[in-house]
Amino acid sequence: MTLVPAFLRPETPVRLRFWAFAVVTVAVALLAATSLIMSRVQRQVGVIGTAAAPQAANAADLYFALSDMDAQVARMVLIGDADALSGSKLDALGGYRERSLQVDAALQRSLTTATGLADRAIVLDLLNGLAVYRQWVWQALTAQTRAPADTLGYFTQATNVLHLDLLPAALRLREASETSLDRAYAAKSSTQVWGVVLAIVLGAGLIMLLIWLQVWLARRFRRVLNPALSAATVLVVALVLGVVAVLTAQGQRLGAARDDSLTPYLALSRARATSYDAAADTSRYLISANLALYRQDFTRKSDSLTKGGAPGLAAAPEVVPRWLAYQRDHERIVALAEAGRTQEAVGVLTGIRRGDAAFDFSFYDAAVDEIATARRQAFEVSMRDTERLLTGWTVIPAVLLGLVILLVPLGVRRRLGEYR
């Protein structure tokens, strides 16, 4: 009686069954791994495209809209009831209402999509602070006709609420959303790496088993080619190459979309918020009767835009000359105000001719808006392309490996029949 297990003896069909079973087992493992990985990557790409990235963009837009709201209020307070500037005041009122609606919509989206108690608490703080801010704004605008001497006090209270409460809270929300976006990208990248590793390891193992089985059959049964096992080998090679190619391609596309489109968009949104806040400092300077604080604030914000600071215009350096044109307008306005020519300074600030501040700022902002919109649209196109690239890849492994699992018994059936 031999002590050698049956599946190790070359003359027994048990060995053939054992290796066929081993091939099928590895094929099932590869099927489970690839289907799970591709399904998970699809979900994670969906999270980035429909949740994480939109939330980051929404938080950035919220910060920008809040900054512009106060800039429009500053314009309205500065213009007052001057009949000659009624058109500019109507324009500022329209801008305030538009940004106010944008803020409301952004806060509603943030409240709906908030995933943690901390984020939800920030949104609720913003809603409460916004109600206080609007109350001070209403009092400032009402005081212009009823008690002009009180206008500055009410406006100061409003802008303090914005800078001390609303903008810091919006900044926390923006940072939290960008952190969530980073986590979503990191999770997807980790899944991608594991997918490539598992596809290569299990795929290579399955291919080697199929080749070894064919070689063994050729030697044992004197058959040069086994069509079924050869076809199974080709299917496994095609699947592994396809999975690795798709996972690598989607990673490259999403990485490029983030680096070339989404990150520049978010940076431009921050830069727009800073530029609007800086432009509002020009109005605040005149409203406050040349308070040096606002001149210094403008200089600090303008330098951050043009000298590579965090909220700078590095994502769109071509618009820097347009901002510098507004900066020259600001310096001209400050010089006129310091010379006691306040009304002339207000005229330069609100004028709509080239060389006037309102015109030059609009010229600058239109360029930034165009570039930012193009970046956001490019990211959305990349997301759609990535989703299309992944379409079907939760089913393709099942189809190909299902065929492999059917071909293996077919490939050894005749050889097993020779033992009967």
C-alpha positions as CSV (number, residue, x, y, z in Angstrom):
1,M,0.0,0.0,0.0
2,T,1.5,3.3,-1.1
3,L,1.7,6.3,1.3
4,V,1.7,8.9,-1.6
5,P,-1.6,10.8,-1.9
6,A,-3.6,10.0,-5.0
7,F,-3.5,13.5,-6.4
8,L,0.4,13.4,-6.4
9,R,0.5,10.2,-8.5
10,P,0.8,11.0,-12.2
11,E,-1.2,8.0,-13.3
12,T,-4.3,8.9,-11.4
13,P,-7.2,11.1,-12.6
14,V,-7.5,12.5,-9.1
15,R,-4.4,14.6,-9.9
16,L,-6.0,16.0,-13.0
17,R,-9.2,16.8,-11.1
18,F,-7.2,18.4,-8.3
19,W,-5.3,20.8,-10.7
20,A,-8.5,21.6,-12.5
21,F,-10.1,22.4,-9.2
22,A,-7.1,24.6,-8.3
23,V,-7.5,26.5,-11.5
24,V,-11.2,27.1,-11.0
25,T,-10.6,28.1,-7.3
26,V,-8.1,30.8,-8.3
27,A,-10.4,31.9,-11.1
28,V,-13.2,32.4,-8.6
29,A,-10.9,34.3,-6.3
30,L,-9.8,36.6,-9.2
31,L,-13.5,37.0,-10.1
32,A,-14.4,38.0,-6.5
33,A,-11.4,40.4,-6.2
34,T,-11.8,42.2,-9.6
35,S,-15.6,42.5,-9.3
36,L,-15.3,43.9,-5.7
37,I,-12.5,46.3,-6.6
38,M,-14.1,47.6,-9.8
39,S,-17.4,48.1,-8.0
40,R,-15.7,49.9,-5.1
41,V,-13.7,52.1,-7.5
42,Q,-16.9,53.0,-9.3
43,R,-18.6,54.0,-6.0
44,Q,-15.6,56.0,-4.9
45,V,-15.4,57.9,-8.2
46,G,-19.1,58.6,-7.8
47,V,-18.5,60.0,-4.3
48,I,-15.8,62.3,-5.7
49,G,-17.9,63.4,-8.6
50,T,-21.3,63.8,-6.9
51,A,-20.4,64.6,-3.3
52,A,-16.9,65.5,-2.3
53,A,-15.9,67.7,-5.2
54,P,-19.3,69.6,-5.4
55,Q,-19.2,70.1,-1.7
56,A,-15.7,71.6,-1.9
57,A,-16.8,73.8,-4.8
58,N,-19.9,74.8,-2.9
59,A,-18.0,75.8,0.2
60,A,-15.5,77.8,-2.0
61,D,-18.4,79.6,-3.7
62,L,-20.1,80.3,-0.4
63,Y,-16.9,82.1,0.9
64,F,-16.7,84.1,-2.3
65,A,-20.4,85.1,-2.3
66,L,-20.2,86.3,1.3
67,S,-17.2,88.4,0.5
68,D,-19.0,90.0,-2.5
69,M,-22.1,90.6,-0.4
70,D,-20.2,92.9,1.9
71,A,-18.5,94.6,-1.1
72,Q,-21.9,95.4,-2.6
73,V,-23.1,96.7,0.8
74,A,-20.0,98.9,1.1
75,R,-20.8,100.4,-2.4
76,M,-24.4,101.1,-1.4
77,V,-23.4,102.8,1.8
78,L,-20.7,104.8,0.1
79,I,-23.0,106.0,-2.7
80,G,-25.8,106.9,-0.3
81,D,-28.6,108.9,-1.8
82,A,-26.5,110.7,-4.5
83,D,-28.8,111.1,-7.5
84,A,-25.9,111.1,-9.9
85,L,-24.9,107.7,-8.8
86,S,-28.3,106.1,-8.6
87,G,-27.4,103.7,-11.4
88,S,-24.4,102.4,-9.6
89,K,-26.5,102.0,-6.4
90,L,-29.1,100.0,-8.3
91,D,-26.3,97.8,-9.7
92,A,-24.8,97.3,-6.2
93,L,-28.3,96.4,-4.8
94,G,-28.7,93.9,-7.6
95,G,-25.3,92.4,-6.9
96,Y,-26.2,92.2,-3.2
97,R,-29.4,90.4,-3.9
98,E,-27.8,88.0,-6.4
99,R,-25.0,87.0,-3.9
100,S,-27.5,86.8,-1.1
101,L,-29.5,84.2,-3.0
102,Q,-26.3,82.4,-3.9
103,V,-25.3,82.3,-0.2
104,D,-28.8,81.0,0.8
105,A,-28.6,78.2,-1.9
106,A,-25.0,77.3,-0.9
107,L,-26.0,77.1,2.8
108,Q,-29.0,74.9,2.0
109,R,-26.8,72.6,-0.1
110,S,-24.3,72.4,2.7
111,L,-27.0,71.7,5.3
112,T,-28.4,68.9,3.1
113,T,-25.0,67.3,2.3
114,A,-23.4,67.7,5.7
115,T,-22.2,64.3,6.8
116,G,-21.0,65.1,10.4
117,L,-22.2,67.0,13.4
118,A,-19.3,69.4,13.2
119,D,-20.1,70.4,9.6
120,R,-23.7,70.8,10.4
121,A,-22.9,73.0,13.4
122,I,-20.8,75.3,11.2
123,V,-23.7,75.7,8.7
124,L,-26.1,76.5,11.5
125,D,-23.7,79.1,12.9
126,L,-23.5,80.6,9.4
127,L,-27.3,80.8,9.2
128,N,-27.5,82.5,12.5
129,G,-24.7,84.9,11.8
130,L,-26.2,85.7,8.4
131,A,-29.4,86.7,10.0
132,V,-27.6,89.1,12.3
133,Y,-25.5,90.4,9.4
134,R,-28.6,91.2,7.3
135,Q,-30.2,93.0,10.2
136,W,-27.2,95.3,10.5
137,V,-27.2,95.8,6.7
138,W,-30.9,96.8,6.7
139,Q,-30.3,99.2,9.6
140,A,-27.3,100.8,7.8
141,L,-29.2,101.3,4.6
142,T,-32.3,102.6,6.4
143,A,-30.2,105.0,8.4
144,Q,-29.0,106.7,5.2
145,T,-32.3,108.4,4.9
146,R,-33.4,108.6,8.5
147,A,-30.3,109.1,10.5
148,P,-27.2,109.4,8.3
149,A,-24.9,109.9,11.2
150,D,-25.6,106.4,12.4
151,T,-24.9,104.7,9.0
152,L,-21.2,104.2,9.6
153,G,-21.8,102.6,13.0
154,Y,-24.4,100.1,11.6
155,F,-22.2,99.3,8.6
156,T,-19.2,98.7,10.9
157,Q,-21.2,96.3,12.9
158,A,-22.3,94.5,9.7
159,T,-18.8,94.2,8.3
160,N,-17.4,93.1,11.7
161,V,-20.0,90.2,11.8
162,L,-18.9,89.2,8.3
163,H,-15.1,89.3,9.1
164,L,-15.2,88.0,12.6
165,D,-18.0,85.4,12.4
166,L,-19.2,84.6,8.9
167,L,-16.0,84.4,6.9
168,P,-14.1,82.4,9.6
169,A,-17.0,79.9,9.8
170,A,-17.1,79.7,6.0
171,L,-13.4,79.1,6.0
172,R,-13.8,76.2,8.4
173,L,-16.5,74.8,6.2
174,R,-14.3,75.2,3.1
175,E,-11.3,73.5,4.8
176,A,-13.5,70.7,6.1
177,S,-14.9,70.0,2.6
178,E,-11.4,70.1,1.1
179,T,-10.3,67.6,3.7
180,S,-13.2,65.3,2.8
181,L,-12.2,65.6,-0.8
182,D,-8.6,64.7,0.0
183,R,-9.9,61.6,2.0
184,A,-12.1,60.6,-0.9
185,Y,-9.2,60.8,-3.3
186,A,-6.9,58.9,-0.9
187,A,-9.5,56.1,-0.4
188,K,-10.0,55.8,-4.2
189,S,-6.2,55.7,-4.8
190,S,-5.8,53.0,-2.1
191,T,-8.5,50.9,-3.7
192,Q,-6.9,51.4,-7.1
193,V,-3.5,50.2,-5.9
194,W,-4.9,47.1,-4.2
195,G,-6.9,46.4,-7.3
196,V,-3.8,46.5,-9.5
197,V,-1.8,44.3,-7.1
198,L,-4.6,41.7,-6.7
199,A,-5.3,41.6,-10.4
200,I,-1.6,41.0,-11.2
201,V,-0.9,38.5,-8.4
202,L,-4.1,36.4,-8.8
203,G,-4.0,36.9,-12.6
204,A,-0.4,35.8,-12.9
205,G,-1.1,32.8,-10.6
206,L,-4.1,31.8,-12.7
207,I,-2.2,32.1,-15.9
208,M,0.8,30.1,-14.6
209,L,-1.7,27.4,-13.4
210,L,-3.4,27.2,-16.8
211,I,0.0,27.1,-18.6
212,W,1.3,24.4,-16.2
213,L,-1.9,22.4,-16.7
214,Q,-1.6,22.5,-20.4
215,V,2.1,21.5,-20.3
216,W,1.3,18.7,-18.0
217,L,-1.5,17.5,-20.2
218,A,0.7,17.7,-23.3
219,R,3.4,15.6,-21.7
220,R,1.0,13.1,-20.0
221,F,-1.4,12.6,-22.9
222,R,0.8,13.6,-25.8
223,R,-1.5,16.5,-26.8
224,V,0.3,19.6,-28.1
225,L,-2.6,22.0,-27.8
226,N,-5.7,22.2,-25.6
227,P,-8.0,24.7,-27.3
228,A,-10.3,25.2,-24.3
229,L,-7.5,25.8,-21.8
230,S,-5.7,28.0,-24.4
231,A,-8.8,30.1,-24.8
232,A,-9.1,30.4,-21.0
233,T,-5.6,31.6,-20.8
234,V,-6.2,34.3,-23.4
235,L,-9.3,35.4,-21.6
236,V,-7.4,35.7,-18.3
237,V,-4.6,37.7,-19.9
238,A,-7.1,40.0,-21.5
239,L,-9.0,40.5,-18.2
240,V,-5.8,41.2,-16.2
241,L,-4.5,43.7,-18.8
242,G,-7.9,45.3,-19.0
243,V,-8.3,45.7,-15.3
244,V,-4.8,47.1,-14.8
245,A,-5.2,49.5,-17.8
246,V,-8.7,50.8,-16.7
247,L,-7.6,51.3,-13.1
248,T,-4.4,53.1,-14.1
249,A,-6.2,55.2,-16.7
250,Q,-9.0,56.3,-14.4
251,G,-6.4,57.2,-11.7
252,Q,-4.4,59.3,-14.2
253,R,-7.5,61.0,-15.5
254,L,-8.8,61.8,-12.0
255,G,-5.4,63.0,-10.9
256,A,-5.1,65.3,-13.9
257,A,-8.6,66.5,-13.4
258,R,-7.9,67.4,-9.8
259,D,-4.5,69.0,-10.5
260,D,-5.3,70.8,-13.8
261,S,-9.0,71.7,-13.2
262,L,-10.4,71.3,-9.7
263,T,-7.5,72.7,-7.7
264,P,-7.1,75.7,-9.9
265,Y,-10.9,76.3,-9.7
266,L,-10.8,76.2,-5.9
267,A,-7.8,78.5,-5.9
268,L,-9.5,81.0,-8.2
269,S,-12.6,81.0,-6.0
270,R,-10.4,81.9,-3.0
271,A,-8.6,84.6,-5.1
272,R,-11.9,86.1,-6.2
273,A,-13.1,86.2,-2.6
274,T,-9.9,88.0,-1.6
275,S,-10.1,90.4,-4.5
276,Y,-13.7,91.3,-3.7
277,D,-12.9,91.8,-0.1
278,A,-9.9,94.0,-1.1
279,A,-12.1,96.0,-3.4
280,A,-14.5,96.5,-0.6
281,D,-11.6,97.9,1.5
282,T,-11.4,100.8,-1.0
283,S,-15.1,101.6,-0.3
284,R,-14.6,101.1,3.5
285,Y,-11.6,103.4,3.4
286,L,-13.8,106.2,2.0
287,I,-16.8,105.4,4.3
288,S,-14.6,105.5,7.4
289,A,-13.1,108.9,6.5
290,N,-9.6,107.5,5.6
291,L,-9.1,105.0,8.3
292,A,-5.6,103.6,7.8
293,L,-6.7,100.1,8.8
294,Y,-8.5,99.6,5.5
295,R,-5.6,100.9,3.4
296,Q,-3.3,98.5,5.1
297,D,-5.8,95.6,4.7
298,F,-6.1,96.3,1.0
299,T,-2.3,96.3,0.6
300,R,-2.0,93.0,2.4
301,K,-4.8,91.3,0.3
302,S,-3.5,92.7,-2.9
303,D,0.0,91.5,-2.2
304,S,-1.3,88.0,-1.4
305,L,-3.0,88.0,-4.9
306,T,0.0,89.1,-6.9
307,K,3.0,87.7,-4.9
308,G,2.1,84.1,-4.6
309,G,0.2,83.9,-1.3
310,A,-2.3,81.2,-0.5
311,P,-5.3,83.0,-2.0
312,G,-3.2,84.3,-4.9
313,L,-3.7,84.3,-8.7
314,A,-1.1,81.6,-9.5
315,A,-3.8,79.6,-11.1
316,A,-4.4,82.4,-13.6
317,P,-1.3,84.6,-13.8
318,E,-2.6,86.2,-17.1
319,V,-5.2,88.2,-15.1
320,V,-2.6,89.7,-12.7
321,P,-2.1,92.8,-15.0
322,R,-5.9,93.5,-14.8
323,W,-5.8,93.3,-11.0
324,L,-2.8,95.7,-11.0
325,A,-4.9,98.1,-13.0
326,Y,-7.5,98.1,-10.2
327,Q,-4.7,98.5,-7.7
328,R,-3.6,101.7,-9.4
329,D,-7.2,102.9,-9.3
330,H,-7.2,102.2,-5.6
331,E,-4.0,104.2,-5.1
332,R,-5.5,107.0,-7.1
333,I,-8.7,107.0,-5.0
334,V,-6.7,107.0,-1.7
335,A,-4.6,109.9,-2.9
336,L,-7.7,111.9,-3.8
337,A,-9.3,111.1,-0.5
338,E,-6.2,112.2,1.4
339,A,-6.1,115.4,-0.5
340,G,-9.6,116.1,0.7
341,R,-11.2,115.5,-2.7
342,T,-13.6,112.8,-1.4
343,Q,-16.4,113.3,-4.0
344,E,-13.9,113.0,-6.8
345,A,-12.6,109.8,-5.2
346,V,-16.1,108.4,-5.0
347,G,-16.6,109.2,-8.7
348,V,-13.4,107.3,-9.7
349,L,-14.5,104.4,-7.5
350,T,-18.0,104.1,-9.0
351,G,-17.2,105.3,-12.5
352,I,-17.8,102.9,-15.5
353,R,-15.2,104.2,-17.9
354,R,-11.9,102.6,-18.5
355,G,-9.5,103.8,-15.9
356,D,-12.3,104.0,-13.3
357,A,-12.3,101.5,-10.5
358,A,-15.7,99.9,-11.2
359,F,-14.8,99.3,-14.8
360,D,-11.3,97.9,-14.2
361,F,-12.5,95.6,-11.4
362,S,-15.3,94.2,-13.7
363,F,-12.7,93.8,-16.5
364,Y,-10.5,91.8,-14.1
365,D,-13.4,89.8,-12.5
366,A,-14.8,88.8,-15.9
367,A,-11.5,87.2,-16.9
368,V,-11.2,85.3,-13.6
369,D,-14.8,84.1,-13.8
370,E,-14.3,82.9,-17.4
371,I,-11.1,80.9,-16.4
372,A,-12.7,79.5,-13.3
373,T,-15.8,78.4,-15.2
374,A,-13.7,76.7,-17.8
375,R,-11.7,74.9,-15.0
376,R,-14.9,73.7,-13.4
377,Q,-16.4,72.5,-16.7
378,A,-13.2,70.7,-17.5
379,F,-13.3,68.8,-14.2
380,E,-16.9,67.8,-14.8
381,V,-16.0,66.6,-18.3
382,S,-13.1,64.5,-16.9
383,M,-15.5,63.0,-14.3
384,R,-18.0,62.0,-16.9
385,D,-15.2,60.5,-19.0
386,T,-13.9,58.5,-16.0
387,E,-17.4,57.2,-15.2
388,R,-17.8,56.1,-18.8
389,L,-14.4,54.4,-18.7
390,L,-15.5,52.4,-15.7
391,T,-18.9,51.5,-17.2
392,G,-19.4,47.8,-17.4
393,W,-16.4,46.7,-15.4
394,T,-18.5,45.3,-12.6
395,V,-19.9,42.8,-15.2
396,I,-16.9,42.2,-17.5
397,P,-14.9,40.1,-15.0
398,A,-17.9,37.9,-14.3
399,V,-18.4,37.3,-18.0
400,L,-14.8,36.6,-18.8
401,L,-14.0,34.5,-15.7
402,G,-17.3,32.7,-16.0
403,L,-16.2,31.6,-19.4
404,V,-12.8,30.5,-18.0
405,I,-14.6,28.5,-15.3
406,L,-16.6,26.7,-17.9
407,L,-13.7,26.1,-20.2
408,V,-11.5,24.4,-17.6
409,P,-13.8,21.4,-17.1
410,L,-14.3,21.3,-20.9
411,G,-10.6,21.2,-21.4
412,V,-10.0,18.3,-19.1
413,R,-13.2,16.3,-19.8
414,R,-11.8,14.2,-22.6
415,R,-8.7,13.4,-20.7
416,L,-10.7,12.2,-17.7
417,G,-12.7,10.2,-20.1
418,E,-9.7,8.2,-21.1
419,Y,-9.5,6.7,-17.6
420,R,-12.9,5.1,-17.9
